[in-house]
Amino acid sequence: MRSVFALGWMVLALAADVGADATQRDLDKLQGTWTLEQVEANGQTLPIDPLNPPKVVFKDNSLRVNDSGKFTFKLDATTDPKIIDLTTDQGMTLEGIYELTDEVLRLCFNVNTGGVKQRPVEFTGKADSGQALAVLRRVKP
């Protein structure tokens, strides 16, 4: 019985290490500059100047939008969908989800929660979803 218990703890420890590795890999992939390509909130596409799109710079565990808005963030790559939490300088936290490839980052947050924390479960910015979907593309060096 003790060996089964010890084996169970070893499996849990290994799973935690694998999750930490996946989260660290995503954190490393995020580093650098991205441009905002598309934002859809509640079915409305927000205009983005294609000649001067907003830039988002990820550095360590923080991000800055156009050298002004600054956030800290936490990732969890062990869930499906993957989790991102953004925290403003004022301490407000937005709970979201993300999808990351080498070139494209999709972020989704609830925008009509009435102050209640509520994480999206799917990537959509469609009408009546109460969500905003942002698509960013990596800036090549």
N, C-alpha and C positions, 0 to 999 in steps of 0.2 A: 504494500500500500504506500509506503514511504517513497518507493522508487517512482510510482505513478505520479504522486504529488510533486516530486522533484522534477520529473519530466515535464509536467504541466507548466511549472514555473519557468523552465528553460525555454519552452516553446513561446510563452508569453514574452519573455525577455528578448528572444530573437525577433519576434514580430514587431516589438517596439523599436528595435534597432533598424529594421527594414523600413518602417514608417518614418523614422527620423532621417534616414538616408534619402528617401523619396522627397521629403519636405526640403531638405538641404539642397538637393539637386534642382528643385523648382526655384528655390531662393536664388541659387547661383545663375540659373537661366534668365531670371527677371532682371538682373543687374544691367544697367545701361539706359539708353534713351529710346523711347517709343513715341510714335505719333498717334493721335486720336483720329481714327478714320470714320467712325460712325457712332452715333448715340441715338437710341430709340427709347423713349419713355412714354408709357401708356399709349402706345400706338402713334406717337408723333416723332418723326425724325427731326432731330435738332440740326440746324445748319452748321456746317464746318467749312471754313475757308480752305479749299484744297491747296492754295498757294502758301498758306501760313497756318497749318493745323496746329492745335495745341500740342505741346510736347510734355511728356511725362517721364521724369528721370527717377529710376529706382537705384538707390544706393543703400547697401546693407538692409536694414529693416525699415527704411523710410522711403517715401516718394514725394516728389515735388511736381506740381503742375504749373508750367509756364513761369518758373522762378517765383511763384507766389504761394499758392495753397500747399501746405505741407501736412503730410499724414505719416503716422507710423502704421505698420501692418504686421499681421501674423498670418502664416499659412498653415494649413494642414492638408497634406497631399495623400493622406491615408483614407479619405472618405470619397464617396462617389455621389454627387459631384464634389470636387475639391473645394475646401473652405478658405476664404480670405476675410479677415476682419480689419477694417480701416479705422483708425482712431485719429480724430482731429486734435489740434493743439488745445482746444477747449475741453477735451475729454469725451466728446461724443463718439460712439462707436457704431459703424455701419457693418452689419453682418451680411456677407455676400458669398458668392461662389465664383470659381474661376476655371478656365480651361486654357492651357498653355501649350503651344508648339514652339519650335525654334523661332518662327517669324511672327506669329499672331497670338495675342492675348485677348480673351473674352472675359469680361467682368459683368456680373449681374447683381443688383442690389434692389431691395424693396424700397420704394420711395413714398408709398402711401400707407404707413403703418400707424399713424397717429401717435408716434412716440413709443410704440411697443416694438421691442426687438423681434424681428421675424426674418429668418433667412429664406431666400428663394430656394426652390427645389428643381427649377428648370431654367434654361437660358431663354428668356423672352422679354421683350419690351412692348408686347402687343397691348392694344386698347383693353382697358379693364383688368390688366394683370397687376397693376400697382407696382410695376417693376421698371427699372432702367437697365438697358443692356448697352455696354460700351465695347467697341472693338478697337484694339490698338495694334499697330504694326511696328516691329523693331526697326530702328534707324540703323542702317548699315554704316560701319565706320569708314 
